Amino acid sequence: MTALARWCLRRRIVVIVLWLAAFTGVAVAAGVTGSAYSNDYEVPGTESGRASALLDRAFPGQSGDSDSIVWHTDSATVRSAAVRRTMTDTLEKIAELPGVAAVRSPYGGPGAHPSDGRSGQHGRQISKDGHTAYASVLFGRSTGELDPAQVRKVVDTARRASGHGLQVELGGAGIALTEAPRAQLPEIIGLGAAAVVLFLAFGSLAATFLPIVTALAAVGTASAGITLLGHAMTVADFAPMLGMLIGLGVGIDYALFIVTRHRKGLRAGLPVDEAAVRAAAVSGRAVVFAGATVCIALLGMLILRLSFLNGVALAASLTVVLTVAAAVTLLPALLGLIGMRALSRRERRQLAEQGPRPDRPTGIAARWSGFVERHPKLLGTVAAALMLALALPAFGLHLGTSDQGNNPAGSTTRKAYDLLAGGGPGAGRGSGFGPGFNGPLTLVGTLDGAKDRIAFGKLPHRLRETPGVAQVSAPDFDGSHSIGVITVVPTSSPQSRQTSDLVRHLRTDVLPAAAGASTLRVQVGGITASYDDFASVIVGKLPLFIGVVIALGSVLLLLAFRSIGIPLKAALMNVAAVASSFGIVVAIFQWGWGSELLGLGSAGPVEPFLPVIMVSVLFGLSMDYQVFLVSRMYEEWQLTRNNCRAVRVGLAETSRVINSAAVIMIAVFGAFVLSGDRIIAMFGIGLASAVALDAFVLRTLLVPALMHLLGGANWWLPSWLDRWLPRISIEPPPEPGTAAWLPGPQDGEKPLVGV
């Protein structure tokens, strides 16, 4: 690490140019190739996945995205001459717009399209009370390939028909592209908040912008790289935003630790280059170790063998790797470039007038460290009770569909959703098509012979008699009549547990009984079924995943600190941070506590893939603070063999920088709540709350309290294991001649060697 830092300092201009060239090259390549993200959450081999494959084979012409135009009137009915004329003209204009393949009108005739593969549907597109109707818009491409500008023209054309008692709204995955959040807002707010914290910590504009520039260089390159990765494998559309969220947080933090160590060396009288080399060699090793733990936690998602999560894992890991690379290469070059300006003017003036002076960890940090040492039982109990209370809502976690019914109340997709369900503003009783209309189930049967076709033809009658079923369509067949499709509308909403219960009832009871003596096999698909299948796969593999991540992280800590107790406490603290942050996510998003106030829409279930991704990220981030805190304690323990002093010194000297780093992460993660994207907001709130609890409750309160209570047992390692384990070190031995001061619990101020 020392040799790398010296090389980067000597060739600082070359390093900066190489980073600029890398960013420019990857960004240009990403711009030329474009994005190819996916929203496909289906898991191969599940029943919903087989149903989707059969449906694609039976109706290959319907691969484009189908969205809805919904209109509602209170005074007249949608069949009135004025409403019919207005909407027919509007649908005709929309049918001629670029990117629109077909429009299915409820009125038939103009605006309808005969090639949609279905017949007799127009009458069903008007509600029973006649006050609500919808038209289906079939785009020529799938959602991921749609041009948002073309979709915007559809939205604008449809919304111009509103007025004079007529309300027109639009819904669907394609329409949602026009409501896509502008990522620049949360990024700017997060970076602005981070800059304020850095300036308060450093007092130097040059030092303030170093971590930000370093993080932006890494995240910008990674973001373009993720775009290219999407062409090679399945990458979720939220992966770039997630990578940016993680990259900005850890990138600024990693740079903060190195810059802090560099400034300490300058105040001690070291030359600029030597201070930068020592900072990169000492704190840089901790950064590499911490980054490795984050990547290991993220790559743990690969053991789930889900293509959807593989792309997310590699995308996030790529971002972390580049942030670490920027911290240990680009940052030393920039430190050499700004020279003594890494210190504030006041610090430079004091250094010139008074000469080098050792840093003294006095003030709040030192007093708090002594306070924890005197009251470990009380403070540990309070911290544990707080974490347990926050974790309680996590026991009610419900994984399921989060759809446009959870969008902010003012969005057109939310209004269209509510109008179709019959819950829109001003909609009277009986209006709309029922709660289950927004998430119909698709029953796809494979028909082999006359007996199968007869059994499939009788299936709608049996389904209509099934509790929980509101509507059943007539069977529809492919050209060879080898595949049949029936659409079932539940009486409950897609997010309801009752709908999930209906899916299980159909699969285990109704459909096997309907097959009788035939060879008919019917697969249940649709939005709710696919999310239920995805969630069941995730939940089934989650214990293995968590166990592997904990085990790998514990092995790393075992090698670094040569202790049994340190890894065990780290695993316990990581579980506590994850559970408590999930409790906060459940309270806000599932219970709806403040979700509308924050502009995050109504209450709903938590996304099925969220636990896996958040566990990976949170375990990695929690391990970061464990490494930075305990490495200093371990260094002091090796010097003095005094556990109380080791814990006191480690907490006093690292708490300020850990808290500053945590505030920066909280600001960056919290700013992404303003993205307007429900999934990214879940990540933002979950990560921000986890970092806050980890830094201010676990690492500065519960961990040191437990270490004081355990005494020398913290560092116990069986002799046979000590001989067998390879020896690695996060930080090199302390520089000779350095010293720091810390008030002891009884002996006032006394010098401590080796800080």
N, C-alpha and C positions, 0 to 999 in steps of 0.2 A: 504493500500500500504506500509505503514511503517513497519507493522508486517511482511509482506511478504519479504521485503528487509532485515530485521534483520535475519529472518530465513535462507535466502539464504546465507547471509554472515557468519553466524555461522556454517552452513553445506555446505561450498563452495565446498568441494571435492565431497560430495554426489550429489550436483546439477550438477556438471560437468560430473560425471559418469552417472547420469540419462539421460542427454542430449546425451552423447555418446551412451548409450544403446538404446535410442529411435531411433537415427539415424541409428545405425547398424541394429536393428530389422526391421525397415521399409524398409531399403535398401535391406536387404536380401530377405524379402517377395516380394518386387517389382522385384528383379532379378529372383526369382523362378517363379513367375506368368507371367512375361513378360508384354509387353505393349499391349493395345487394343484400340488405338485411332481411331477416325473416321474422314473422310473427307466428310461426307454426309450432304450437305447443304439444302437438300430438306425439304420442310415444308409440313407435312401431311395436306391433304385437298385441296391443290393447284392443278391446272390442270397438271402441270409437275409432281407432286408427284403421281397423279393417273395414268399418262402415264407410269411412271417408274414401278409402282406396276403391271400394266397389262403386261408390257414387261417381267418382272421377272416371272410372272405366265405362259406366253406363251412360253418362251425360258429359262427354269430353268437351262439348261446346260451351259449357257453362263454367269455365275456369276463371272468368273475369269476376271482378268484385261487383256485388249487387247491393245497392243502397236504397233508401226509401225517401220519398217526398211525402210529407204528411200535412194534410190541411184539415182545419176544424172551424166550424161556424156555430154560433149559439142561436142566432135569430132564425135563420132558415136552415134547410138541409143541404147537404152537398150535392143533392140531385136537382136543386133549383136551377133554373135556366141561367141566371147570372153567374153562379158559382161554377156551373159546368162549363160555360163558355170561357170564363177566365182561366180555369185550370187546364182545359183542353188546349187553348192557345199557348199556355205556358209550357205544357208537356211537348207540344209540337216543336217549340223553339229549342227546348232542351234536347230533344231527339236529334236535332241537326248540329249540335255542338261537337267540337272535336273531342275525341276520346270516348264518346257515348256510343255504345253498340246497340242498345235497344231500350225502349221505355214501355213498361207494361201499365197501361192506364186502367182505372176501375170502370171507365165508361165504355171501353171497347172502341172500335173504329179508329179515328185519328188519335195518334199518340200511343196506340197499342202496337205491338210488334208480333207478327205471327210466328216468328222463328224461336220463341223462347222455350219451346219444348214442353209447355204445359197448356192445358186447355181448361175452359170452364172456371177460371180463377177470378175473372173480373168482378163477379157479384160478391165474392168473399172479401174484396178490398174496400168495402163500405161497411161501417159498423151497423149494428142492428137498429140503433136509434137514428141513423142517417146523418149524424152531425160530424162524423170523422171519416176520412178516407185516406188512402195512400196509393202511391204509384211506385213501382219498382224501377230503378235505374240500373241497367247493366252496363258497366264500363268494359271497355275492350281489353283491359289488362288487370292483373291482380293488384291488390292494394300496394304491395311493395314497389310496383313498377309504375304507379300512376303519377302523372304530372300534377302537382298541387295547383298550378295555375289553371289547368283545365277544370279541375274540380271546383275551384273558386268561381269560375264562370257559371257552372251549374248552380251553385249556391246563390249567387247574385241574381241569376235569372229567375229562380224559384221564389226568392224572398221579395222580389219586386211585385209579385202577385198579392202580397199581404195588404190589408186595408179594407175599410168599409165592412168591418165585422168578420173578415176572413183572416185566419191565422195560418201561416205556412211555415213549417219547420222541416229540417232535413236530418237524417240519421244514417249511421252505417260507418264501417271502417274507412271507406274512402272519404266520406265527408269529414271524418275526424282529422284528416290531414290539414284541413283549413284551420283547425283549432290547435294545431301543433304548437307547443310553447316555443318562445324565442329564447334559445339557450343563453344568449348574451346577458340577459338580465341577472340571473343568479350568479353567473361567473363574475360579472362586474361588481356586484354587491359583495360577494365572498372575498374577492381580491381586495376590494376597498377596505373591508373590515380587517383583513389580514395585514394590510399595509399600516393601518392605525395601530394595531397591536405591536407590530414589529418596530414602528417608530418609537412607541412608548418604551419598548424594551431596550432599543439601541441608542436612540437619540441622534441617529445619523441617517440622512436620506440615502446615501450610497449603500450602507449596510442594509437598510430597509428593503431596497429594491433587489438586492442580490438573491434572496430566497424566491422572490416572485418571478424574476427573470429565469432562474434555473428551473422552477416548476413549470413555467409556461413553455420553455423550450422542450422539456421532456413530454409534457402532456400534448402539445401541438403535434409533435412527431408521432406520438403514440396514437392520437386520434386519426391521423391520416393512415397509419399502419393498420388500425382496426378496420378502416374502410376497405383496404386491400385484402385483409383477412377474410372479409365477408364473401369474397369471390372464391375462396378456397374451401370454406366450410360454413356451416350454419351459424350465423351470428345474430343475436336478437337485436331488434331496432333500438333498444334502450342501452345496449352495451357501450356505445361511445360516450353517452352521458354518464353512465356509471363509472367508466374508466376515467373520465374527466373529474368526476366527484372525488374518487379515490386518489387520483394522481395529484390534484391540487392540494388535497389535505396532507398526504404523506410527503409530497415533494417539498412543500414549504417547511414542513416540520423537520425533515432530514437536513435541509439546508440550514435551518435555524440552529440545530445542534452543532453543526460544523462552524458556522459563523460565530456562535457564542464562544466556542473553544478558541477560535482564532483571535477574537477580541481580548480574551483573557491572556493569551500569549503576548499580544501587543502591549497590554497594560503592565505585563511583567518585564517589559524591556526587550523582547525578542525582535529581531529584524522581521520585516514583512514576510519575506519568503520563508524564513524558518518558522515563523508562527503559523503560516498557512500549511506548510508541510506537516508540522506536528498536529495541527487540527485535523487534517485529512487522514493522518496515520492513526490518530487516537479515536476521535469521534467517527471518522470514516469507517473504521472497522465495525463499530457498533451499528452504523447505518446499514452496512452490507449485511450484517447478521440479522438486523430487524427486517430489512427488505426480504431476506431469504425466508424468514418465518411467515411473512405475509404471502409470498408466492406459494409456499408449501400449503398454507391454508386454502388459498384459492385453487390451486391445482388439485386439491383433494376432491373437488367436484368431478374430476375425471373418473373416479372410481364408480360413480353412479351410472356411467355409460349411457348418458342421455345427450344426443347431439346438440340439443338446444342449449344445455348448460356447458358443454365442452367449449363452444365458441365464447361464451361469457367468461369462463375461467381463463382461457388463453388471452382474451382481449384485456381483462383486468391485470393479469400477470405481466403482459407486455408493458402496460403502463407503469407498473411498479418497477420493473427491471430498468426501464429508461429513466425513471426518476432517481433511482440509485446511481445509475451510470452518470447522470448529469451532476449529481451531488459530489461524486468523487473525481470527476474530470473537469467539467465546465466550471464548477464553483471555485476550485483552486485557481484556475486561470483568471477568473473574474476578481478573486481576492488579490492576486498579484497586480491586476490592472488598476484597482482603485487605491492600492497602497494604504497609507495611514488614514485615509478617509473612512475606513471601517469604524474608526472611533469618532465620537462626536467632537465638536470644537472644544467643549469644556474638558473632555477627557484628554485631548491632545495637549491642551494648555497645561493641565495638571501634570501630565507626563513630562513635559518640557521643564516645568518649574520645580517639581518635587521628585522627579525620577521614578523608577519602577516601584510599585507597591503591591504586595500580595493581596489577593481578593479575600475578603472576610465575609463569610456567610452569616451575617448578623441580620437583625431586623425580624420581620414576621416569620420568615422561613426558619430561622434558628429558634425563635421562641416557640413556634408550633412544634418543631421537632422535640424540644424538651417537654412540652405539654403532653405529647403522645407518649413519651417515655414514662411520665409520671402517672398517667391514667389509661393504661392499655386495655384493661378489662371493660371499663365504662364506655370508652370510645369504640372499642371493637364491637360491643353489644349494640350500641346505637347504630353503627354502620351496617351491621348484619340485619338488624330489624328493618332499616330503611330499604335495603336491597330486596328483602323478602316481600315487603309490602308492595313494592313496585312490580315485582315478578308475579304477583297473584293473578292479574288479568290474563297472563299468558296461558294459564290452565284452561281458559275458555276459547283458545285459538280455533277459529273456523276457517279452513282453507276452501276457496271456491272461486266462482266467477266474479270478477270485477268488471262490469260493463258500463255502457254509456248511461245507465241509470244512476251511476255514482258520480257523473260529471257535475261540475258546478251548475247551480240552478239556472243561471242566465245563459248557458250555452245552447245553441240550436239543437245539438245532438241530445242533450238532456230533455229539452222540451218535446222533441219528436218522440223520444222514448216514453215520456209520460203520457203524451196524447194517444199513442198506440195502446198503452196499458190501461188508459182510462183514468189517469190521475193527474192530467194536466190542469193548469189554472183555468178555472171557469168551466171545466168539463163536468157535466151533470152526471148523475147516477146512471149507470148503464152505458155511458159513452165509452168509446174506444173498443178494443178487441180483447181485453182481459190481461191480467198480469203475466201470463205465460206466453203471450204472443211474441215477446221480444227474445224468447229463447226456446223455440220449438225443438222437439226431438225428431230425429230422422231415423226411421226404421228401414233398413236395407236388407232385403231377403234374396238369397240365391235360390233360384227355381230350377229344379231338375226333374222335369216330367209333369204330367197332368195332375197328380196328387198334390204336388207342391203348389201349383198354381191355384187349385181349388182351395187349399188351406190358406194360402195368402189372400185370396179373395174374401174369405170369411173373417179374416183378422180384423178389419175395421169395426165390424159389429161387436166383436168381443172387446176391443179397445174402448169403444164408447161406453161400455158397461163397467169399465175399470175406474175405481175411485181415484180422483186426482187428475182425470183427463177431461179437458174442456171441449176440444174439437179434434176431429180425425178426418184427414183428407181421403179421397178415393185413391185406390192404388194407381201408381204410374209405372210404366214399364219401359225398358229400353227396346231397341228395334227388334231384337231376337226373343224378347220376353223371357230372358234368362235371369234378369235382375229386376226386382220390383222395389218401389219406394213408397213409403207411407209417412206423411208428416203428422205428428201428434203435438197438439198444443196443450200444455199442462194448465191446471187451474191456478198454480202458484208461480211466482216469479222465478227467473233463472237462478237467482242467488239464494233462494229459499231452501232450507233443509228438506222441505216436503218434496221439492222437485228431485233432489238427489235420492230420496226414499222411493219416489216413483220409478226412477231409472233402475234401482236395484230390484224393485218388485216386478217390473217388466222382464228383466233379464232372468230372474230366478224362478218366477212363477207363471206369469201370463204367457210369454212367448213359448217356453217349452211345452206348456199344456196345449197351446193352439196348434203346434206342429203335429201332435197326435202320432199317428202311424206313418206319416210322411217323412221325407228326408229334408223338409224345410228347415233352413237355418236363417234366423233373422238377427242382424246385428243392430244394436242401439247406438246411434251417433248423435251429433249435435253439440252445441256449445257446452251445455251443462254436463253431458256425458263425457266429453273430451276432458274438461277440467277435473271432473271427478276421477277419471282414470289417471290423469297426470298426478293429481294429489295423492292418490293411493300408492302409486309407484314411488313418489318422493317420500311419503311417510314410511313406507316399507324399508327403504334404504337409508333413511336418516340416521338410525342408531349406528350402523356401520360407518357411515360418513363421519359422524361426530367422533366416534371412537378412534378412527384413523387420524383425524386432524389433531385430536388431543395427544395421541400417542407420539406422533411425529414431532409436535411442538415440545413435548416433555423430554424427548430424547435430545433435542437440540439444547434445551436448558440444562439437562443432566451433563452433557459434554462441556458446556460453557462454565457452569458453576460448581460442578463436581459435588452435587448434593442431592439427596433424595427429597428433602423437604421443599426446596425451592420449586422444582417442577410440579409437585403435588399442589402446592399453594397456587401456583400460576394456573393450573388447570381448573381449580376450584373458583378462582377469581374470574377466569374467562367465562365459565358457565354462568356465574352470577351476573356478569355484565350482559351476556346475551339474553338471559331470562328476563332481566329487568327492562332492557330496551324493548324486548318483544311485548312486555306488559304495557309499555307506553304506546307502542304501535297498535296493539289491540284496543286500548282505551280510545285512541283518537280515530282510527280508521274503521274498526269493527263496531265499536259502541257509538261512534259519532261524537265524542266529546270535543267540541270545537272544530270539527272538520269543515263545516260550512263557513264558520267564521274565518278560517284560514284559506278559504277558497278552494278546498279540496273535495267538494261535493258531499254527498250524503253517506251515511254509514253503509258498510258492506263487508263482505269477507276479505280475507287477506289472500293475496296471490299465492298459488301453490308453490311457485319456485322461489318465493321470497325467503323462506327459512334457510334454504341451502346457501343462497348467495350471501345472506346477511351473516350466517354462522361463519362462513369462510372469511369474509371481510373483518368481522368483529374479532374473531380469534386472532387474526393477524395483527390488527391494530392494538388489541389488548396486550399482545406479546411485546409490541414495541416498547410500551411504557414499563413493562416488567423488566425488559433488558436494560433500559437506560437507568432505572432506579436501582436494581439489584446489582448491576455491574459495579457501581460505585461502592455499594455496601460490601461487595465481595472483595474489592480492592483493599478496603480498610480492614476487613476481617483477616486477610492474608498478612497485613502488616502488624496488627496488634493482637489478634486472637481474642478481642474483646467484643462480644456480640452487641452489647448496649451501645458502645461507641460506634461500631460499624453501622448500625441501623440509624443512629442519630446523625452521623456525618452524612451518610448516603441520602437521607431524607432532606436534611438542611441544604445540601449542595445541589440536589437535582430537582427539588420541588418547584423552584421558581421557573426553571426552564421547561419542566414538564407542564406546569400550569399554563405558561405562555403558549406552548405548543398546542395544548388542549383547547385554549380559547380560539386559536387560529383554526383548528380543525372544526370546532363547533360553529364558528362563523361561516366557514366554507360549506360545511354540510347543511347547516341550517338555511343558508341562502337558497339552496336547491328546492326548498319547500315552495318558493315563489315560481318555480318552473311551470306550474300549471299541469304537470303530468303526475297522475296519481301514483304511478309506480316509483318514479324518481323521488316524489315527495315522501313515500314510505321509506325508501333508502335514506333520504336526507334526515328525517326525524329519527329513524332507528339508529343511524350512525352517530348523529349529533348527541342524542341522549346517552348512548353507550359510552362515547368518549368523555362526556361530562361526568358520568357516574364513575367511570374507570379512573379518571385523573383526580377528581375531587373527593371521592368517597373511598375507592378501593386502594389506589396507590399511595395516597397521602394520609390515609386513616386506617383502613382495615388491615392492609398488608403490613405496615410497620407495627401496628398493635399486636398482630399475631406473631411477628418475628420477635418482639420484645417478650411475649409470653413464652415462646418456645425456647428462647435462649440459644445455647450452643447447638441444640438439636437441629437448628436451621441448616447447619453446614455438615451434618453427619453423612458419611458415605462408608459403606463396608470396605474394609481394607482390600479384600479380594477383588471387588469391583473397581476400586481405585487403581489397582495394578493393571486391570484389563482394559480400562477405558483409555482411548487416545487423548492426548492433552492438547486442547485448543484454548485460545485466550481471546476474549472480545477486545480487551484493551491491553496495550503493552505495559510493562512496568513503569511506575511514575518517574518523571524526570527528577534527577537528584537536585537537591537544593530548593525545591519548591515547598511551600507550606501554606496552610490556611489556618484560620482561627475559628473556633466554635465554642460557645459557652457550654460548659458541662452542666450536668444536673445539680452538682453540689460544689464544684470546685471553681466556679466563676469562669473566666476566660483562660484557656490554655492552648498552646500550640499543638497542632496535630500534623504529623509528618506524612508526606506522600499524597497530598491532594493534587 
